[in-house]
């Protein structure tokens, strides 16, 4: 019954103005200029693995025919790097033909020939630089979160908290309205585009806030779904059905892991690898992290490179200490006193109880 009421509220919130937040009348032409909202690597990043791809995520859907090695370029000094460009969701990916040179500076550019689906071009070239290290990253390519990576918590149906929760990062909710951000005692900013809360070091956004928040959230939700599909669709796993779904006490190297069941973590697991290495866990049912359980990162492993794709519900037990990005097709529940270094991206709701969560 609770979900029926919740879905009814979402429907009413989404239909109150006919679904339009553009500020223009019906049929008004799209005059919004696209921007590059995120890149990998970030500008000025050093020590980049020599076998990684370069990506540019846009603020809106782009015309795929304008995503080419001419509009998305990579230079080593003044020398073009050969590679292929692909596009999906809101992200363009430049894949070099071979590993990049070690300990070398590179410059990536997306030109003004890149256009959105209605022909609007970037206002100016987007250029960023990075420097490689000498390592080859282990594991699969990371999952590109697109604009969903701008949020530490992102959900469709609701984000609720009880107790003394502390969130470091932004929270997004769409298509549900701001009334489904519960327990935060938030204050709407004078612009109407975001709200703030004493429990959040960051901003809260909801689908019924002032433009451009609704369209930004729509893009982020689509990017979250694209990222989930990407993670779930990776093939040729390095490990299958490890521990029959119980990974307690194991030390896991970088790679692609696949289970046709749920996964349990009663006490702890260690992820051992370098700073550029990647782990993707494909879980066909629920993820259950026990009370007090700890995910330990060793050898320089980074939470931003750990992806837990969960087809069912993800539950972090009381006082557990979790690392990584959860892409859940349903609910993510962080129970009393749970801590998380990562992101919780849910296609239904997120519940918190005196939780401490920090973006990686």
C-alpha angles and dihedrals in degrees: 000000000000092000091049090056092044093051090048090055091049091050093050092046092050094047101044094100100023091267094287120130098154096104090230133096126264111294094014110158118254107252097164112126112222121234136193102252100180141008138192118245095031118234113284094012114155132200094035113174111254094230099054128113125238119233140189120196118201132213091239142009113298134207102264091209089066092055102092140131085265095058096034109045138171123203131194097203102311094333119101116234114225116235149127128260124214130179134207136153101349097320132099117202126204111202114192116223090235139004115299121250115272123252092006136132120240133186123209123196136186108197133213089258086080107098139183123241093275095048101263110145131210109275091229139000114281110222130178135166137211139173126229126226124209101262132104109220117235124222131031126319110281120260110258108229095189112197090341084078088070090074132067089199122028125168142156105216108031149322115217135175140186128186128017100328120176119199123184108195138032126306123214131191127183145194086003118084128244091266086074091063094090133180096019098097086216126190119219114233118239089250091058090223097107144000134222135219135192086233095055128069091201137030135298120223130189136182095252096054122108122287134308090030097075094053092043090053093046089056092046093051091050090049090050090053091047090051091050091050091048093051093045092047099054111122138204098043118206091218130025130193091351111191089356085278098314109106096171115148095005129133108220124201122210115287149093114298124191133192129179087201137046123287126232129196108186101172114356152318133202125220108202121192147091132296094265097041120113136215124192119185116196108199118183096196135014131337112219119187113190128236108281093004117151132209105206123200116206138177093031096305113164128220090222089066097053117090124188109192106193122185092190132032125317115215124184110198127228114296091359118150111219133184130197144036118302116208103187128181090207136011129348113202122188107191129211113316096356116154126206134186101194141043132297110211112177132180090209121019143328124218125194132188116188086325129168112208127170129185112244 
